[in-house]
Amino acid sequence: MSGLVMQANRFALDPTPAQERDLARHAGAARFAFNWALAQVKANLGQRAAERSGKRKGRKVGFPRFKSRRRARPSIRFTTGVIRVEPGHKHVTLPRVGTIKTHESTRKLARRLEIGTARIVSATVRCEARRWYCAFTVEIQRAARRPSHPQATVGVDLGITHLAVLSDGRVMANPRHLNKAMRGLRSASRTLSRRRGPDRPATQRPSKRWDRARQKVNRLHTRVGNLRKDGLHKLTSRLATTYGTIGLEDLNVAGMLRNWRLARHICDAGFGEIRRQLDYKTRWNGGRLVIADRWFASSKTCSDCGAAKPELSLSVRTFTCEYCGLVIDRDLNASVNLKQYVAQSGWETRNGRGADQKTGPGPAGGCETSIPHQVAVQDGNLRLVTGESLGTT
Protein backbone atom coordinates (compact mmCIF):
# COMPACT_ATOMS: atom_id res chain seq x y z
CA MET A 1 0.00 0.00 0.00
CA SER A 2 1.35 3.41 -0.94
CA GLY A 3 0.26 6.81 0.29
CA LEU A 4 0.19 8.74 3.54
CA VAL A 5 -0.01 6.72 6.75
CA MET A 6 0.29 7.65 10.40
CA GLN A 7 3.20 5.91 12.09
CA ALA A 8 4.84 6.15 15.52
CA ASN A 9 8.59 6.38 16.15
CA ARG A 10 9.54 5.80 19.79
CA PHE A 11 12.88 6.70 21.36
CA ALA A 12 14.24 6.33 24.88
CA LEU A 13 15.42 9.58 26.45
CA ASP A 14 18.33 10.47 28.74
CA PRO A 15 17.10 13.73 30.33
CA THR A 16 19.01 15.68 32.94
CA PRO A 17 17.59 15.86 36.50
CA ALA A 18 16.24 19.35 35.77
CA GLN A 19 14.58 18.12 32.57
CA GLU A 20 13.07 15.17 34.44
CA ARG A 21 11.48 17.59 36.90
CA ASP A 22 10.12 19.68 34.02
CA LEU A 23 8.64 16.61 32.33
CA ALA A 24 7.07 15.46 35.61
CA ARG A 25 5.52 18.91 36.12
CA HIS A 26 4.12 18.90 32.58
CA ALA A 27 2.66 15.42 33.13
CA GLY A 28 1.11 16.52 36.41
CA ALA A 29 -0.49 19.51 34.73
CA ALA A 30 -1.87 17.27 31.97
CA ARG A 31 -3.29 14.89 34.58
CA PHE A 32 -4.92 17.80 36.43
CA ALA A 33 -6.47 19.13 33.21
CA PHE A 34 -7.79 15.66 32.31
CA ASN A 35 -9.41 15.19 35.71
CA TRP A 36 -10.94 18.68 35.62
CA ALA A 37 -12.42 18.15 32.14
CA LEU A 38 -13.75 14.70 33.09
CA ALA A 39 -15.43 16.12 36.19
CA GLN A 40 -17.07 18.86 34.11
CA VAL A 41 -18.39 16.41 31.53
CA LYS A 42 -19.79 14.07 34.19
CA ALA A 43 -21.46 16.97 35.97
CA ASN A 44 -23.08 18.29 32.79
CA LEU A 45 -24.28 14.86 31.64
CA GLY A 46 -25.59 14.10 35.12
CA GLN A 47 -27.97 17.03 34.87
CA ARG A 48 -29.43 15.64 31.64
CA ALA A 49 -29.49 12.00 32.71
CA ALA A 50 -33.27 12.06 33.07
CA GLU A 51 -33.68 13.25 29.46
CA ARG A 52 -31.67 10.38 27.90
CA SER A 53 -33.32 7.19 26.65
CA GLY A 54 -32.53 4.17 24.48
CA LYS A 55 -29.91 1.46 24.59
CA ARG A 56 -26.89 0.64 22.47
CA LYS A 57 -25.58 -2.75 21.39
CA GLY A 58 -22.49 -4.29 22.92
CA ARG A 59 -21.07 -4.22 26.40
CA LYS A 60 -21.77 -1.39 28.76
CA VAL A 61 -19.35 1.50 28.38
CA GLY A 62 -18.88 4.02 31.16
CA PHE A 63 -16.76 7.07 31.82
CA PRO A 64 -12.98 6.83 31.97
CA ARG A 65 -11.45 6.79 35.40
CA PHE A 66 -9.84 9.77 37.05
CA LYS A 67 -6.06 9.65 36.82
CA SER A 68 -4.42 9.04 40.18
CA ARG A 69 -1.17 10.69 41.09
CA ARG A 70 0.16 7.42 42.48
CA ARG A 71 -1.12 4.95 39.89
CA ALA A 72 -1.30 6.80 36.56
CA ARG A 73 1.79 6.78 34.37
CA PRO A 74 3.16 10.30 33.80
CA SER A 75 2.41 11.29 30.22
CA ILE A 76 2.16 14.51 28.23
CA ARG A 77 1.38 15.11 24.56
CA PHE A 78 2.78 18.06 22.62
CA THR A 79 0.92 19.18 19.49
CA THR A 80 2.15 22.77 19.04
CA GLY A 81 5.43 24.55 19.37
CA VAL A 82 8.93 23.46 18.40
CA ILE A 83 8.95 19.67 17.90
CA ARG A 84 11.93 18.44 15.92
CA VAL A 85 14.74 15.91 15.65
CA GLU A 86 18.16 17.50 15.82
CA PRO A 87 20.67 16.95 12.98
CA GLY A 88 23.16 15.10 15.19
CA HIS A 89 20.68 12.17 15.54
CA LYS A 90 21.16 12.11 19.33
CA HIS A 91 18.83 14.89 20.53
CA VAL A 92 15.18 15.91 20.22
CA THR A 93 13.61 19.28 20.96
CA LEU A 94 10.25 19.64 22.71
CA PRO A 95 8.22 22.75 23.59
CA ARG A 96 8.98 24.41 26.95
CA VAL A 97 11.41 21.61 27.85
CA GLY A 98 14.14 22.25 25.34
CA THR A 99 16.62 19.87 23.76
CA ILE A 100 16.84 16.41 25.37
CA LYS A 101 19.44 13.77 24.69
CA THR A 102 18.16 10.45 23.35
CA HIS A 103 19.41 7.07 24.49
CA GLU A 104 19.29 5.71 20.92
CA SER A 105 19.91 7.14 17.48
CA THR A 106 17.14 8.96 15.62
CA ARG A 107 18.82 8.48 12.24
CA LYS A 108 15.98 6.53 10.61
CA LEU A 109 13.37 9.22 11.33
CA ALA A 110 15.79 12.06 10.60
CA ARG A 111 16.49 10.74 7.10
CA ARG A 112 12.81 10.66 6.26
CA LEU A 113 12.39 14.19 7.56
CA GLU A 114 15.35 15.42 5.51
CA ILE A 115 14.11 14.02 2.20
CA GLY A 116 10.56 15.24 2.86
CA THR A 117 8.73 11.88 3.09
CA ALA A 118 7.73 12.39 6.74
CA ARG A 119 6.16 15.12 8.83
CA ILE A 120 5.95 15.19 12.64
CA VAL A 121 2.38 15.72 13.83
CA SER A 122 2.78 15.41 17.60
CA ALA A 123 5.06 14.05 20.32
CA THR A 124 4.05 12.06 23.41
CA VAL A 125 6.45 11.77 26.33
CA ARG A 126 5.79 8.98 28.81
CA CYS A 127 7.55 7.51 31.83
CA GLU A 128 7.71 3.74 32.19
CA ALA A 129 9.74 2.03 34.92
CA ARG A 130 11.68 5.20 35.72
CA ARG A 131 12.67 5.76 32.07
CA TRP A 132 11.27 8.48 29.84
CA TYR A 133 10.28 7.75 26.24
CA CYS A 134 9.31 10.09 23.43
CA ALA A 135 6.96 8.79 20.72
CA PHE A 136 6.62 10.92 17.58
CA THR A 137 3.39 10.60 15.62
CA VAL A 138 4.61 10.98 12.04
CA GLU A 139 2.77 11.29 8.75
CA ILE A 140 4.85 9.18 6.36
CA GLN A 141 4.70 8.76 2.61
CA ARG A 142 5.18 5.02 2.16
CA ALA A 143 6.25 3.49 -1.14
CA ALA A 144 4.28 0.62 -2.65
CA ARG A 145 5.54 -2.81 -1.53
CA ARG A 146 4.86 -6.43 -2.40
CA PRO A 147 5.38 -9.58 -0.33
CA SER A 148 8.12 -11.92 -1.45
CA HIS A 149 5.42 -14.48 -2.42
CA PRO A 150 2.38 -12.37 -3.38
CA GLN A 151 0.38 -15.36 -4.69
CA ALA A 152 0.98 -17.51 -1.62
CA THR A 153 -1.78 -18.02 0.95
CA VAL A 154 -1.20 -19.23 4.48
CA GLY A 155 -3.50 -20.07 7.37
CA VAL A 156 -2.27 -19.16 10.85
CA ASP A 157 -3.65 -20.91 13.93
CA LEU A 158 -2.77 -19.22 17.23
CA GLY A 159 -2.42 -21.20 20.42
CA ILE A 160 -0.64 -21.64 23.73
CA THR A 161 1.24 -24.89 23.13
CA HIS A 162 2.66 -23.30 19.96
CA LEU A 163 2.30 -19.57 19.43
CA ALA A 164 1.49 -20.03 15.74
CA VAL A 165 1.14 -23.05 13.45
CA LEU A 166 1.16 -22.31 9.71
CA SER A 167 -0.72 -24.30 7.10
CA ASP A 168 2.54 -25.18 5.32
CA GLY A 169 3.63 -27.15 8.39
CA ARG A 170 5.87 -24.60 10.07
CA VAL A 171 5.60 -24.20 13.83
CA MET A 172 6.46 -21.04 15.76
CA ALA A 173 7.29 -21.84 19.37
CA ASN A 174 5.68 -19.96 22.24
CA PRO A 175 8.51 -18.23 24.17
CA ARG A 176 6.43 -17.90 27.39
CA HIS A 177 8.31 -14.86 28.65
CA LEU A 178 6.08 -14.37 31.69
CA ASN A 179 6.48 -17.97 32.83
CA LYS A 180 10.25 -17.69 32.63
CA ALA A 181 10.21 -14.53 34.75
CA MET A 182 7.74 -15.80 37.36
CA ARG A 183 10.43 -17.04 39.74
CA GLY A 184 12.10 -13.65 39.90
CA LEU A 185 8.75 -11.86 40.08
CA ARG A 186 7.59 -13.98 43.03
CA SER A 187 10.78 -13.28 44.95
CA ALA A 188 10.68 -9.55 44.19
CA SER A 189 6.97 -9.32 45.07
CA ARG A 190 7.52 -11.04 48.41
CA THR A 191 10.30 -8.63 49.20
CA LEU A 192 8.06 -5.69 48.28
CA SER A 193 5.25 -6.96 50.52
CA ARG A 194 7.61 -7.01 53.53
CA ARG A 195 8.64 -3.37 53.10
CA ARG A 196 6.81 -0.42 54.63
CA GLY A 197 4.67 0.96 51.86
CA PRO A 198 2.44 4.05 51.63
CA ASP A 199 -0.57 4.34 53.88
CA ARG A 200 -2.97 7.00 52.63
CA PRO A 201 -5.31 7.22 55.67
CA ALA A 202 -2.36 7.58 58.02
CA THR A 203 -0.48 9.83 55.56
CA GLN A 204 2.47 7.46 55.87
CA ARG A 205 5.14 7.90 53.24
CA PRO A 206 6.77 4.77 51.78
CA SER A 207 10.24 3.83 52.89
CA LYS A 208 13.27 4.01 50.63
CA ARG A 209 13.60 0.22 50.71
CA TRP A 210 9.97 -0.15 49.59
CA ASP A 211 10.62 2.25 46.71
CA ARG A 212 13.69 0.28 45.59
CA ALA A 213 11.78 -3.01 45.82
CA ARG A 214 8.94 -1.59 43.73
CA GLN A 215 11.41 -0.41 41.09
CA LYS A 216 12.79 -3.95 40.82
CA VAL A 217 9.31 -5.40 40.28
CA ASN A 218 8.58 -2.75 37.65
CA ARG A 219 11.82 -3.49 35.83
CA LEU A 220 10.99 -7.19 35.64
CA HIS A 221 7.51 -6.51 34.26
CA THR A 222 8.93 -4.01 31.76
CA ARG A 223 11.49 -6.54 30.53
CA VAL A 224 8.79 -9.17 30.00
CA GLY A 225 6.71 -6.67 28.03
CA ASN A 226 9.66 -5.61 25.88
CA LEU A 227 10.59 -9.22 25.09
CA ARG A 228 6.99 -9.99 24.13
CA LYS A 229 6.74 -6.94 21.86
CA ASP A 230 10.02 -7.78 20.15
CA GLY A 231 9.00 -11.37 19.45
CA LEU A 232 5.53 -10.46 18.16
CA HIS A 233 6.88 -7.74 15.87
CA LYS A 234 9.42 -10.12 14.36
CA LEU A 235 6.79 -12.82 13.80
CA THR A 236 4.18 -10.53 12.24
CA SER A 237 6.76 -8.75 10.08
CA ARG A 238 7.99 -12.05 8.62
CA LEU A 239 4.45 -13.15 7.87
CA ALA A 240 3.42 -9.84 6.29
CA THR A 241 6.52 -9.59 4.10
CA THR A 242 6.38 -13.23 2.95
CA TYR A 243 2.76 -14.16 2.16
CA GLY A 244 0.32 -12.31 -0.05
CA THR A 245 -2.78 -13.48 1.84
CA ILE A 246 -2.98 -14.49 5.50
CA GLY A 247 -5.97 -16.29 7.01
CA LEU A 248 -6.51 -15.72 10.73
CA GLU A 249 -9.24 -16.79 13.12
CA ASP A 250 -11.43 -14.34 15.02
CA LEU A 251 -10.71 -15.33 18.62
CA ASN A 252 -13.00 -14.30 21.45
CA VAL A 253 -10.12 -13.30 23.71
CA ALA A 254 -12.38 -11.69 26.32
CA GLY A 255 -14.32 -14.94 26.65
CA MET A 256 -11.15 -17.03 26.73
CA LEU A 257 -9.83 -14.99 29.65
CA ARG A 258 -12.70 -16.24 31.80
CA ASN A 259 -10.92 -19.59 31.97
CA TRP A 260 -8.78 -18.92 35.03
CA ARG A 261 -6.52 -21.86 34.22
CA LEU A 262 -5.43 -20.38 30.90
CA ALA A 263 -5.95 -16.63 31.41
CA ARG A 264 -2.33 -15.87 32.29
CA HIS A 265 -0.98 -17.89 29.36
CA ILE A 266 -3.42 -16.25 26.93
CA CYS A 267 -2.37 -12.78 28.06
CA ASP A 268 1.28 -13.75 27.77
CA ALA A 269 0.79 -14.95 24.17
CA GLY A 270 -0.75 -11.66 22.98
CA PHE A 271 -3.36 -12.93 20.50
CA GLY A 272 -5.00 -9.53 20.12
CA GLU A 273 -1.66 -7.83 19.48
CA ILE A 274 -0.82 -10.32 16.73
CA ARG A 275 -4.05 -9.53 14.91
CA ARG A 276 -3.57 -5.78 15.35
CA GLN A 277 -0.05 -5.86 13.95
CA LEU A 278 -0.97 -8.11 11.03
CA ASP A 279 -3.84 -5.77 10.17
CA TYR A 280 -1.65 -2.77 9.37
CA LYS A 281 1.51 -4.62 8.32
CA THR A 282 -0.29 -6.54 5.58
CA ARG A 283 -1.67 -3.26 4.24
CA TRP A 284 1.77 -1.64 4.39
CA ASN A 285 3.38 -4.52 2.48
CA GLY A 286 0.68 -4.96 -0.16
CA GLY A 287 -0.85 -8.11 1.30
CA ARG A 288 -4.29 -9.01 2.67
CA LEU A 289 -5.51 -10.24 6.01
CA VAL A 290 -8.66 -12.38 5.96
CA ILE A 291 -10.40 -12.90 9.31
CA ALA A 292 -12.50 -16.04 9.49
CA ASP A 293 -15.95 -15.89 10.99
CA ARG A 294 -15.93 -16.31 14.77
CA TRP A 295 -18.23 -19.34 14.52
CA PHE A 296 -16.06 -21.06 11.91
CA ALA A 297 -15.09 -24.39 13.54
CA SER A 298 -11.48 -24.52 12.36
CA SER A 299 -10.36 -26.99 15.05
CA LYS A 300 -13.39 -29.32 14.89
CA THR A 301 -13.58 -29.65 11.10
CA CYS A 302 -11.63 -32.23 9.11
CA SER A 303 -9.37 -30.46 6.63
CA ASP A 304 -9.64 -33.41 4.18
CA CYS A 305 -13.32 -34.34 3.94
CA GLY A 306 -14.97 -31.41 5.73
CA ALA A 307 -16.73 -33.48 8.41
CA ALA A 308 -17.19 -31.62 11.70
CA LYS A 309 -17.02 -33.00 15.22
CA PRO A 310 -19.71 -31.92 17.70
CA GLU A 311 -17.19 -31.65 20.53
CA LEU A 312 -13.39 -31.55 20.78
CA SER A 313 -11.72 -31.15 24.16
CA LEU A 314 -8.68 -28.92 24.54
CA SER A 315 -6.74 -31.87 25.93
CA VAL A 316 -7.03 -33.71 22.58
CA ARG A 317 -3.98 -32.56 20.62
CA THR A 318 -4.35 -34.93 17.64
CA PHE A 319 -7.34 -34.68 15.29
CA THR A 320 -8.69 -38.04 14.11
CA CYS A 321 -11.49 -38.09 11.53
CA GLU A 322 -13.94 -40.96 11.88
CA TYR A 323 -15.09 -40.61 8.25
CA CYS A 324 -11.93 -40.42 6.13
CA GLY A 325 -9.39 -41.64 8.68
CA LEU A 326 -7.21 -38.50 8.60
CA VAL A 327 -4.85 -38.26 11.58
CA ILE A 328 -3.21 -34.85 11.94
CA ASP A 329 -2.10 -32.43 14.61
CA ARG A 330 -4.97 -30.38 16.00
CA ASP A 331 -3.36 -26.97 15.38
CA LEU A 332 -2.09 -27.93 11.92
CA ASN A 333 -5.58 -29.09 10.98
CA ALA A 334 -7.01 -25.73 12.09
CA SER A 335 -4.45 -23.75 10.08
CA VAL A 336 -5.23 -25.79 6.94
CA ASN A 337 -8.93 -25.10 7.42
CA LEU A 338 -8.18 -21.38 7.71
CA LYS A 339 -6.29 -21.51 4.43
CA GLN A 340 -9.20 -23.30 2.77
CA TYR A 341 -11.58 -20.72 4.25
CA VAL A 342 -9.68 -18.01 2.37
CA ALA A 343 -9.95 -19.99 -0.89
CA GLN A 344 -13.67 -20.67 -0.46
CA SER A 345 -14.47 -17.08 0.44
CA GLY A 346 -12.96 -15.83 -2.82
CA TRP A 347 -10.26 -13.64 -1.26
CA GLU A 348 -7.46 -15.77 -2.67
CA THR A 349 -8.34 -15.01 -6.30
CA ARG A 350 -9.88 -11.56 -5.93
CA ASN A 351 -8.16 -8.83 -7.91
CA GLY A 352 -7.66 -5.17 -7.04
CA ARG A 353 -11.19 -4.24 -8.15
CA GLY A 354 -12.79 -6.91 -6.00
CA ALA A 355 -13.72 -9.22 -8.90
CA ASP A 356 -13.53 -13.01 -8.53
CA GLN A 357 -11.28 -14.69 -11.07
CA LYS A 358 -12.00 -18.29 -10.10
CA THR A 359 -12.78 -20.51 -13.10
CA GLY A 360 -14.64 -23.18 -11.19
CA PRO A 361 -14.84 -25.22 -8.03
CA GLY A 362 -11.78 -27.20 -7.03
CA PRO A 363 -11.64 -30.78 -5.81
CA ALA A 364 -13.79 -31.95 -2.90
CA GLY A 365 -16.49 -29.38 -3.52
CA GLY A 366 -14.20 -26.37 -3.76
CA CYS A 367 -11.70 -27.33 -1.02
CA GLU A 368 -8.18 -27.19 -2.39
CA THR A 369 -5.73 -29.97 -1.77
CA SER A 370 -2.88 -28.51 0.28
CA ILE A 371 0.61 -29.65 1.15
CA PRO A 372 -0.09 -30.30 4.87
CA HIS A 373 -2.26 -33.30 3.90
CA GLN A 374 1.01 -34.99 2.96
CA VAL A 375 2.23 -34.43 6.52
CA ALA A 376 1.05 -37.73 7.96
CA VAL A 377 1.53 -39.68 11.16
CA GLN A 378 4.33 -42.21 10.83
CA ASP A 379 4.66 -44.86 13.53
CA GLY A 380 2.33 -42.87 15.73
CA ASN A 381 4.43 -39.65 15.51
CA LEU A 382 3.49 -36.44 13.74
CA ARG A 383 6.05 -35.15 11.23
CA LEU A 384 6.08 -31.34 11.18
CA VAL A 385 8.46 -28.88 9.55
CA THR A 386 9.88 -26.62 12.25
CA GLY A 387 12.02 -23.53 11.93
CA GLU A 388 12.07 -19.79 12.34
CA SER A 389 12.56 -18.77 8.69
CA LEU A 390 9.42 -18.37 6.61
CA GLY A 391 8.85 -19.02 2.95
CA THR A 392 7.01 -21.23 0.51
CA THR A 393 8.03 -24.70 -0.50
CORCORGI-V624839 format. One record per pair of residues at least 12 apart in sequence whose ideal C-beta (glycine too) atoms are under 10 Angstrom apart, sorted by the first residue. I is the first residue (numbers start at 1). J is the second residue. Records with the same first field share a line. If there is no record, write none. Layout:
# CORCORGI-V624839
I=J + J
This chain:
# CORCORGI-V624839
1=142 + 143 + 144 + 145 + 280 + 282 + 283 + 284 + 285 + 286 + 287
2=141 + 142 + 143 + 144 + 145 + 284 + 286
3=140 + 141 + 142 + 143 + 144
4=117 + 118 + 119 + 139 + 140 + 141 + 142
5=138 + 139 + 140 + 141 + 142 + 280 + 283 + 284
6=121 + 137 + 138 + 139 + 140 + 280
7=109 + 112 + 118 + 136 + 137 + 138 + 139 + 140 + 142 + 280 + 284
8=122 + 124 + 135 + 136 + 137 + 138
9=85 + 106 + 108 + 109 + 110 + 112 + 118 + 120 + 123 + 134 + 135 + 136 + 137 + 138 + 140
10=104 + 124 + 126 + 133 + 134 + 135 + 136
11=85 + 90 + 92 + 100 + 102 + 103 + 104 + 105 + 106 + 109 + 132 + 133 + 134 + 135 + 136
12=102 + 103 + 104 + 128 + 131 + 132 + 133 + 134
13=91 + 92 + 94 + 100 + 101 + 102 + 103 + 104 + 125 + 126 + 127 + 131 + 132 + 133 + 134
14=90 + 91 + 100 + 101 + 102 + 103 + 104 + 131 + 132
15=94 + 97 + 98 + 100 + 101 + 102 + 103 + 125 + 131 + 132 + 134
16=98 + 100 + 101
18=97 + 98
19=94 + 97 + 98 + 99 + 100 + 101 + 132
20=74 + 100 + 127 + 130 + 132
22=94 + 96 + 97 + 98 + 100
23=74 + 75 + 76 + 94 + 96 + 97 + 100 + 125 + 126 + 127 + 132 + 134
24=74 + 76 + 127 + 132
25=74 + 76 + 96 + 97
26=74 + 75 + 76 + 77 + 78 + 94 + 95 + 96 + 97 + 125
27=67 + 72 + 73 + 74 + 75 + 76 + 125 + 126 + 127 + 132
28=67 + 69 + 72 + 74 + 76
29=76
30=67 + 72 + 74 + 75 + 76 + 77 + 125
31=66 + 67 + 68 + 69 + 72 + 73 + 74 + 75 + 76
32=67 + 69
34=64 + 66 + 67 + 72 + 75
35=65 + 66 + 67 + 68 + 69 + 72
36=66
38=63 + 64 + 65 + 66 + 67
39=66
41=63 + 64
42=63 + 66
45=63
59=254
70=198 + 200 + 206
73=126 + 127 + 128 + 129
74=125 + 126 + 127 + 128 + 132
75=124 + 125 + 126 + 127 + 128 + 133 + 135
76=94 + 96 + 97 + 123 + 124 + 125 + 126 + 127
77=122 + 123 + 124 + 125 + 126 + 135 + 137
78=94 + 95 + 96 + 97 + 120 + 122 + 123 + 124 + 125 + 134 + 136
79=95 + 121 + 122 + 123 + 124 + 137
80=95 + 122
81=93 + 94 + 95 + 96 + 97 + 123
82=94 + 95 + 96 + 97 + 98 + 99
83=95 + 120 + 121 + 122 + 123 + 134 + 136 + 137
84=99 + 110 + 113 + 120 + 123 + 136
85=102 + 106 + 107 + 109 + 110 + 111 + 112 + 113 + 114 + 118 + 120 + 123 + 134 + 136 + 138
86=99 + 100 + 101 + 102 + 106 + 110
87=106 + 110 + 113 + 114
88=101 + 102 + 105 + 106 + 107 + 110
89=102 + 104 + 105 + 106 + 107 + 108 + 109 + 110 + 111
90=102 + 103 + 104 + 105 + 106 + 107
91=106
92=106 + 109 + 110 + 120 + 123 + 125 + 134 + 136
93=123
94=123 + 125 + 134
95=123
97=125
100=125 + 132 + 134
102=133 + 134
103=131 + 132 + 133
106=134 + 136
109=136 + 138 + 140
112=138 + 140 + 141
113=136 + 138 + 140
115=141
116=141
117=138 + 139 + 140 + 141 + 142 + 143
118=136 + 138 + 139 + 140 + 141 + 142
119=137 + 138 + 139 + 140 + 141
120=136 + 137 + 138 + 139
121=136 + 137 + 138 + 139
122=135 + 136 + 137 + 138
123=135 + 136 + 137 + 138
124=136 + 137
128=218 + 221 + 222 + 225 + 226
129=215 + 216 + 217 + 218 + 219 + 220 + 221 + 222 + 223 + 225 + 226
130=215 + 218 + 219 + 222
131=218 + 219 + 222
140=284
142=283 + 284 + 285
144=284 + 285 + 286
145=240 + 241 + 283 + 284 + 285 + 286 + 287
146=241 + 244 + 285 + 286 + 287
147=239 + 240 + 241 + 242 + 243 + 244 + 245 + 246 + 282 + 285 + 286 + 287 + 288
148=238 + 241 + 242 + 243 + 244 + 285 + 390 + 391 + 392
149=241 + 242 + 243 + 244 + 245 + 287 + 390 + 391 + 392
150=242 + 243 + 244 + 245 + 285 + 286 + 287 + 288
151=243 + 244 + 245 + 348 + 349 + 392
152=168 + 242 + 243 + 244 + 245 + 246 + 287 + 348 + 390 + 391 + 392 + 393
153=167 + 168 + 243 + 244 + 245 + 246 + 247 + 288 + 290 + 338 + 339 + 340 + 342 + 343 + 347 + 348 + 349 + 368 + 370 + 392
154=166 + 167 + 168 + 170 + 239 + 242 + 243 + 244 + 245 + 246 + 247 + 248 + 335 + 338 + 339 + 342 + 390 + 392
155=167 + 168 + 243 + 245 + 246 + 247 + 248 + 249 + 290 + 292 + 298 + 303 + 332 + 334 + 335 + 336 + 337 + 338 + 339 + 340 + 341 + 342 + 343 + 370 + 372
156=170 + 172 + 235 + 236 + 239 + 243 + 246 + 247 + 248 + 249 + 274 + 275 + 278 + 289 + 334 + 335 + 338 + 339
157=247 + 248 + 249 + 298 + 299 + 329 + 330 + 331 + 332 + 333 + 334 + 335 + 336 + 337 + 338 + 339
158=172 + 174 + 248 + 249 + 251 + 253 + 266 + 269 + 270 + 271 + 274 + 275 + 331 + 334 + 335
159=172 + 174 + 251 + 265 + 266 + 269 + 271 + 299 + 314 + 317 + 330 + 331 + 334 + 335
160=174 + 176 + 256 + 262 + 265 + 266 + 268 + 269 + 271 + 314 + 331
161=173 + 174 + 265 + 314 + 317 + 329 + 330 + 331
162=174 + 269 + 329 + 331 + 332 + 384 + 386
163=175 + 176 + 231 + 232 + 235 + 268 + 269 + 270 + 271 + 274
164=235 + 236 + 239 + 248 + 269 + 271 + 274 + 331 + 335
165=329 + 330 + 331 + 332 + 333 + 334 + 335 + 336 + 372 + 384
166=239 + 242 + 243 + 246 + 331 + 332 + 335 + 336 + 338 + 339 + 372 + 385 + 390
167=243 + 247 + 303 + 332 + 333 + 334 + 335 + 336 + 337 + 338 + 339 + 340 + 342 + 370 + 371 + 372
168=243 + 332 + 335 + 336 + 339 + 370 + 371 + 372 + 375 + 385 + 390 + 391 + 392 + 393
169=329 + 332 + 335 + 336 + 370 + 371 + 372 + 374 + 375 + 382 + 383 + 384 + 385 + 386 + 387 + 393
170=332 + 335 + 384 + 385 + 386 + 387 + 388 + 389 + 390 + 391 + 393
171=329 + 331 + 332 + 335 + 384 + 385 + 386 + 387 + 388
172=231 + 234 + 235 + 238 + 239 + 386 + 387 + 388 + 390
173=231 + 386 + 388
174=231 + 265 + 268 + 269
175=227 + 228 + 230 + 231 + 232 + 268 + 269
176=228 + 265 + 268 + 269
177=223 + 224 + 225 + 226 + 227 + 228 + 229 + 230 + 231 + 268 + 269 + 270
178=221 + 224 + 225 + 227 + 228 + 264 + 265 + 267 + 268 + 269
179=224 + 264 + 265 + 268
180=224 + 227 + 268
181=220 + 221 + 223 + 224 + 227 + 268
182=220 + 224 + 264
184=216 + 217 + 219 + 220 + 223 + 224
185=216 + 217 + 220 + 221 + 224
187=216 + 217 + 220
188=213 + 214 + 215 + 216 + 217 + 218 + 219 + 220 + 221
189=213 + 214 + 216 + 217 + 220
190=213
191=209 + 210 + 212 + 213 + 214 + 216 + 217
192=209 + 210 + 211 + 212 + 213 + 214 + 215 + 216 + 217
193=210 + 213
194=209 + 210 + 213
195=207 + 208 + 209 + 210 + 211 + 212 + 213 + 214
196=208 + 209 + 210
197=210 + 211 + 213 + 214
198=210 + 211
224=268
225=270
228=267 + 268 + 269 + 270 + 273
229=270 + 273 + 277
231=270
232=269 + 270 + 271 + 273 + 274 + 276 + 277 + 278
233=273 + 277 + 281
234=388
235=270 + 274 + 277 + 278 + 388 + 390
236=273 + 274 + 275 + 276 + 277 + 278 + 279 + 280 + 281 + 282
237=277 + 278 + 281 + 284 + 285 + 390
238=281 + 388 + 389 + 390 + 391
239=274 + 277 + 278 + 281 + 282 + 285 + 287 + 289 + 390
240=277 + 278 + 279 + 280 + 281 + 282 + 283 + 284 + 285 + 286 + 287 + 289
241=281 + 282 + 284 + 285 + 286 + 287 + 390
242=285 + 287 + 389 + 390 + 391 + 392
243=282 + 285 + 287 + 288 + 289 + 390 + 391 + 392
244=282 + 285 + 286 + 287 + 288 + 348
245=282 + 287 + 288 + 289 + 290 + 339 + 342 + 343 + 347 + 348 + 349 + 350
246=278 + 281 + 282 + 287 + 288 + 289 + 290 + 291 + 338 + 339 + 342
247=288 + 289 + 290 + 291 + 292 + 298 + 335 + 336 + 337 + 338 + 339 + 340 + 341 + 342 + 343 + 345 + 347 + 348
248=271 + 274 + 275 + 278 + 279 + 282 + 289 + 290 + 291 + 292 + 335 + 338 + 341 + 342
249=271 + 275 + 291 + 292 + 293 + 294 + 296 + 298 + 299 + 334 + 335 + 337 + 338 + 341
250=275 + 291 + 292 + 293 + 294 + 295 + 296
251=266 + 271 + 272 + 274 + 275 + 291 + 292 + 294
252=271 + 294
253=266 + 267 + 269 + 270 + 271 + 272 + 275
254=272
255=294
256=271
259=314
261=314
262=314
275=289 + 291
278=291
279=291
288=342 + 347 + 348 + 350
289=342 + 347
290=338 + 339 + 341 + 342 + 343 + 345 + 346 + 347 + 348 + 350
291=338 + 341
292=334 + 337 + 338 + 341 + 342 + 345
293=341 + 345
296=334 + 337 + 338 + 341
297=309 + 310 + 312 + 334 + 337
298=331 + 333 + 334 + 335 + 336 + 337 + 338 + 339 + 340 + 341
299=312 + 314 + 316 + 319 + 330 + 331 + 333 + 334 + 335 + 337
300=312 + 319 + 330 + 333 + 334 + 337
301=319 + 321 + 333 + 334 + 336 + 337 + 340 + 341
302=319 + 320 + 321 + 322 + 323 + 324 + 325 + 326 + 328 + 333 + 336 + 337
303=319 + 321 + 324 + 326 + 328 + 332 + 333 + 334 + 335 + 336 + 337 + 338 + 339 + 340 + 367 + 370 + 372 + 373
304=321 + 323 + 324 + 325 + 326 + 328 + 333 + 336 + 364 + 367 + 369 + 370 + 372 + 373
305=321 + 323 + 324 + 325 + 326 + 364 + 365 + 367
306=321 + 323 + 324 + 337 + 340 + 364 + 365 + 366 + 367
307=321 + 322 + 323 + 324 + 326
308=321
309=321 + 322
312=330
314=330
316=330
317=329 + 330 + 331 + 382
318=330 + 332 + 333 + 377 + 380 + 382
319=331 + 332 + 333 + 334
320=333 + 377
321=333
326=373 + 376 + 377
327=376 + 377 + 380 + 382
328=372 + 373 + 375 + 376 + 377 + 382 + 384
329=372 + 375 + 377 + 382 + 383 + 384
330=382
331=384
332=372 + 375 + 382 + 384
333=372 + 373
335=370 + 372
336=367 + 368 + 370 + 371 + 372 + 373 + 375
337=367 + 370
339=367 + 368 + 370 + 371 + 372
340=362 + 364 + 366 + 367 + 368 + 369 + 370
341=367
342=368
343=358 + 362 + 366 + 367 + 368 + 370
344=358 + 361 + 362 + 365 + 366 + 367 + 368
346=358
348=368
371=385 + 392 + 393
372=384 + 385
